[in-house]
Amino acid sequence: MKELYYLAGGFYSDWRARIIVGMGLKDGDYFSPQEHNDQRAALTFVRDDLAAIDHSTAVIARFHSAHACRGTAAEVGYAFATSKPILLIIEEPVPELFLVALSQRMFTSVDAFLEWHAGRKARGLPVISRPKGKMIHVPNE
C-alpha cells in the first residue's frame, strides 16, 4: 500500500517543503491543504481536508505556536478520532500536553523529525508501523 502523508500546520514558513524534500516525497505521496484547496471557501476546504485525512496513512503536524494553530489542532483531533497515526512537530518551549498525548511521536523541530526519519529509512523501517485498527505509542528508538 502506498504511503500518503497529510501535512498539517501553518502556511507561512518553508516547513512543508523541508519535509517533502527531506523525506523524498513526490507528488501523490502527500497532501498539503495549502496547495490543494480553495482557502477562501471554508466549507470546501474543511470538507476536502477531512477527506484527505481519511485517505492518508499518517498525519505529520507542525505547531509553531498554540495560539496560531487552531486549524491544525482540529486536524490532529480529527486524525486521532479516525485512528490515524500522528507525528507531531512542536516548536515551542512548552508543548501542549493534550496534543502530545494524541501523537505517536513528538519532535521539537523539523530537523529532529527529518533526522529520525533518515535513521528509520537507513534501517529499512517504515515511518509508521502499527497493527491495523489500533493506536499505538512508538517508543523512542
KAJOCOR-V234575 format. One record per backbone hydrogen bond with DSSP energy under -0.5 kcal/mol. CO is the residue of the C=O (numbers start at 1). NH is the residue of the N-H. Records with the same first field share a line. If there is no record, write none. Layout:
CO = NH, NH
This chain:
4 = 57, 58
5 = 7, 31
6 = 8, 60
7 = 33
8 = 62
14 = 18
15 = 19
16 = 20
17 = 21
18 = 22
19 = 23
20 = 24, 25
21 = 24
26 = 29
29 = 5
30 = 28
31 = 7, 33
32 = 35, 36
33 = 37
37 = 39
38 = 41
40 = 42
41 = 45
42 = 46
43 = 47
44 = 48
45 = 49
46 = 50
47 = 51
48 = 52
49 = 53
50 = 54
51 = 55
52 = 56
53 = 56
57 = 85
58 = 6
59 = 61, 87
60 = 8
61 = 89
62 = 10
63 = 91
65 = 68, 69
66 = 69
69 = 73
70 = 74
71 = 75
72 = 76
73 = 77
74 = 78
75 = 79
76 = 80
77 = 81
78 = 82
79 = 84
80 = 83
85 = 59
86 = 88, 104, 105
87 = 61
88 = 90, 107
89 = 63, 91
90 = 92
93 = 95
95 = 97
96 = 99, 100
97 = 101
98 = 102
99 = 102, 103
100 = 103
104 = 138
105 = 88
107 = 90
109 = 113
110 = 114
111 = 115
112 = 116
113 = 117
114 = 118
115 = 119
116 = 120
117 = 121
118 = 122
119 = 123
120 = 125
121 = 124
131 = 134
136 = 138
137 = 139
